[in-house]
Amino acid sequence: MKTDSLRDVFVGGVGMIKFGRYPEENVATLGSQAVQLALADGGMQLSDVQMMAAGCLYQTNMIGQKILKEVGMTGIPVYNVANACATGSTAFREAYFAVGSGAYDIALAVGVEQMGKRGLLGGIVGDPAYSPEGVMGTGTMPGVFGMAGLEHSRMHGTTVEQFAQVSVKNHEHAMANPLSQYQVRVSLDDVLNARMVAYPNTLYMCCPTGDGAAAAVVMSKEKAKQFGSELIKVAASALTTDPYTDRVLTFPDVNTMTVNAAKEAYDQSGLAPEDLNSVELHDCFATAEVLHYENLQLAPVGEAGRWIDEKLTDLSGPQGDPRWTPVNTSGGLLSKGHPIGATGVANICEITWQLRGQAGDRQVPNHKAGMAHTIGLGSACAVHILTK
């Protein structure tokens, strides 16, 4: 994608609510809370915003307008976005292009979801007499990413303990994140002995369902200076879908569109993987995080297991090692939670806080560049790079 004609875009304000269960709320009220937090963080009013993109997967009927009815109906254009697990990231990307193109100076992105007690995601719906589910593989995400993890094990020797250690790490990171759905420290034995969901992923290796909302305001450099915002630049925005790959029907490709999106983001930003100080990636399952170490070029192909053993993606890892890149300092989807529409914008929030030095006990020192990544299987992958 050519970005030479776009002007620089900066994050001016971010906000998210604590992810969890909100049965007494609705999607509009959850989203409105995140919007107000982002506006307050940026020191601005809703009347300063010229365009809004709202992401929500399960309630797509004019959700952006419903949020505005909660916070203020200013007549601005609203784009409603649904794009699987990349829904929030796609809304952010729409706001980014709105400002980058010069059409608007200030745009707002909000991602929100109220999932309640939804069960497995992605299953084939229809008459079981004709459904290929369970006959030609599976469309449920635990099964898909379980199989993907086993393929990595077959090819590279990755162990169940290495996959499980991802869950231990992310739950530990979440202990320092008050907005995480769960703040529960787990041991390796806890993870390995938890109820099996889809081998090798046990319960603690699967992201929970929940409710949540996050918002971000993006603006031109001139507006950022006007509002006194610290200059956090959106250095890259990439969005890909699955290209055709030569795979069997029972085994979907969970990797290629992330590989492509990462390459595009690095090309846009002029940065290399070693320039990143932290990454918020889509750890919908522990096996997914391991795969994405390699897809995002954080680790060489086949060496993700060694990265785990050496704690190279752990906040408590070897800071003096040039390979050290903390991953999912927020707790990731495994512990922070995964209200689908909110996840992509929440990742932007975490990277912004890291760049500002506002991440508290989970702060990565000398943070200058970070990546936010989301993927919806068979649908979309979004990668954003933010820099100081």
Secondary structure, 3 states (H helix, E strand, C coil): CCCCCCCCCEEEEEEECCCECCCCCCHHHHHHHHHHHHHHHHCCCHHHCCEEEEECCCCCCCHHHHHHHHHCCCCCCEEEECCHHHHHHHHHHHHHHHHHCCCCCEEEEEEEEECCCCCCCCCCCCCCCCCCCCCCCCCCHHHHHHHHHHHHHHHHCCCHHHHHHHHHHHHHHHCCCCCCCCCCCCCHHHHHHCCEEECCEEHHHECCCCEEEEEEEEECHHHHHHCCCCCEEEEEEEEECCCCCCCCCCCCCCCHHHHHHHHHHHHHHCCCHHHCCEEECCCCEHHHHHHHHHHCCCCCCCCHHHHHHCCCCCCCCCCCCCCCCCECCCCHHHHHCCCHHHHHHHHHHHHHHHHHCCCHHHCCCCCCEEEEEEEECCCEEEEEEEEC
